[in-house]
Amino acid sequence: MRFRRKSDEAAQSGGEATAGASDAASAAQTDPASGPFDVSQVEGDGVERADLGSVLVPAIAERELRLQVDEKSGQVRAVMLAGQDGACEFQAFAAPRNGDLWGDVRPQIAEDMVRRGGQATEREGRWGTELVCQMPVQRPDGTTATQPSRIIGINGERWMLRASFLGRPAIDPDATTDWEDALAQVVVRRGEGAMPVGEPLPVKLPDDARRVR
C-alpha cells in the first residue's frame, strides 16, 4: 500500500477523478452476487481488507492501493488502485434508499466535462450506463494532451460508488475486464447516520498507516 501526499498528485498516474449522469431506466445497480458489495454482505467472510472507513479494499493481485493524503489536514483526498496499464480511482457517496443517484448526476458530470473543454459520451457497460470522457490537460512542460477516462456509477444500499478508470481500461474496456473485476471487490460501509444525498462518505487512513511519512 502506498500513501501519497497532496504534493505528489501531479506525478500520480492517471489524473483527476470525476463522475457522470442520464436517465433512471439505465441506472447502474450492484449485483448482490458480484459486487461491489455492501458491508452487510461480507460480514464474517474471513477476507482481510484495508479499512478506510467508508470503503474496505482487499489485497488484489497486480494492483497497488494508493491513497492521496492532504499534507496539511491529513485527510485522504483520493483512493486509487494502480497497475502497470492504468488505474481506478473511486469514492463512495450517500444516496437515497432505492434511489438512482447515478442517473441524477451523470448528465451533470457530462455537462461539466463539456464546459471545461472536454467531451463525454455514454456507453453501456457491466454496471449500466457509463461515461467515456476526453479531457484536455496540461503537461508539466507546458504542452497539452488529451486524458481519456471512463466513469462508472454504481447504486448500492443508500450509497453510490463512483469510479474513474484511467489509462488502458479507459481506452479499451472490452479487453481489460480484469480492472472491473478489481473494482467489484470493493466493499462500501455507508454507516447509519443521516447524511445529505450526494455527500462524500468519509475516508480515513488505516490506524497502522498513520506513522507513514
N, C-alpha and C positions, 0 to 999 in steps of 0.2 A: 504494500500500500504506500502510495506516495502522497505527501501533503505539500501543496504549493501555496506560497504567499501571494498576495494580490499583485506584487511587483513582477511575479513570474508569468502573469496571464498572457502577456504579449507573445511569449515564446511557446505557449501551450499549443499542442497540435489541434487543428480544427479551428474553432473561433467562438463567436457569440452564440449562446443558445437562444432560441426563440420558440414561438408556438403558433398555432393556427385555428380556423373555424368555418362551417357550412350548415346544412340542414340536419334536423334531428333524426331523420329516417336513416341516414348513413352513419350514425354515431358509432365510434369505436367503443366496444364493450369488452370487459375482461371475460375470458373463458375460464370458468372455475377449475377446469382440468389442466389448463396450460399456462396460466399466469399472464402478466404479473399478478401476484397474489395479495389478498388482504391478510393482515397478520393473524386473523382468526382462523385462516385456512391452514396455517403451518405450525400452529402451537403443538409442541411435543413431538415434532418430526425428527428431532435429533440433529438437524443440519446446523452447523456453526456459521453464523453470519456476522459481518461487521455491523454493529448497531449505531446508526447515525441519527437516531431519533425517529424521524418520520419515514425513513427508508432503511431497510435492512438488506445487505448485499452479501451473498455467499462468495467464496472464492470461485472464480470462473477461469477455466483453462485458457491460457494465452490472452487474458485480459487483466490489465492493471487498474486497480481502483485508485483514482486520484481525487483529491479534494483541493479546491482553490479556497484559501483562507485569507480574509481581510486582516492585514497585519496589525492595524490599529484596534479594531474591535474584537478580533479573534473569532468572528463569525464565519461560518462556512458559506462561501458565495456560490459554489457550484460543485456538483458531484458528477464524476465522469468515469466511464470505463474506456480505457485506451488500449489499442492494439497496434500491430505493425501497419495495417492498411486503413486505419481510421479510428473513430471514437464515437461514443454515445454519451451525451450529456443529458441528465434528467433531473426532474424536480416534481414533487407532489403538491397538490393544491386542494383546499377544502372545496367540496362540491355538495349540491343538494342531494338528498336521498332520492333515488330513482330518477335523477335528472340527467341532462345531457350538456354538461359544461363544455365539452369539446365542440359540440355542434354550435354552441353560442360564441365561443371565442375564435374559432377557426377563420371566419371572414374578417374579423378584426385584425388578426395577425397578417393575413394576406394583404389587407389594405395598408398596414403599416410597412410591409415589405416594399410595396409599390411606392409609397410615399417617400421612402428612403432611397429610391432609385433602383430597387431590385425587381425581381419577378417571382411570382408564386402561382403554381398550377396544382390542381388536385389529381390524385390517383387513388385507386382502390388497393389496399394492402391487407396485411394479415389482421389488423385490428379495425378495418374500415377505411374511411376517407383520410388520406394523408395530404400534406403539403410538400411539394417539391419546389425548392427555392434556389434562386441565384441572386447573390448579393455582392455588389462591388465593394472591395476592401482595399485599403492602402497598406502596402508592404512597408517594413521598417526603412527600406532605402528610398521610399517616396513614390515608387511606381505603384500602379494599380493592378488588381487582379480580380477575378470573379470567384467567390467562395460558394460552392454548392452545399446544400443541406437538405435533409429530409426530416420533416417534423411530424411527429405522431402524438395523438392524444388518446388516452385510454381511460374510460369512465369506470370507476370502481364503486365500492361501498362508501358513499359520502366522500369520495376523493376522486381526483383526476391525476393521472401520471402523464406528464408531458416530457417527450424525449426528442432530442435533435441528433440525428445521425450525421456524421461528418466524414469526409474522405470517400473511400470506395463504397461503403454501404449507402452513401447518399447518391452516388453516381450509378451504381449497378446493383440495385436492391435484389433483383432476382437471383444473382449469383453470390449473395452474401447473407443468406438466411441465418447463418451462424450468429450474426450480430443480433437478429431478432430473438434467437434462442437465448442469448445472453440477457437481453432486456427482460424476457419472460421470467427470469429467475429472481427479479427484484421483488421485494415484499414491501408493502406500504402499511404504516401504522398511523391511522387517522387520529386516534385519541377521542375521548368522549366530550371534551369541552366544546362549547359553541364557538364557531368562527364564521366570519363573513365569507360568503361564497367567492371563490377566486383568491382567497388569502393563501400565500405560500405556507405550507406546513413546515415547522421549524426543523432545521438540520443542525446536528451538533457533532463535534469531534468525539470519537470514542475516548473513554477515560484513559486508556493506555497510550493514547497518541498525543495527549496534551503536553508532554515533555519534548515532543519533536520540534526542532528548530531548523 
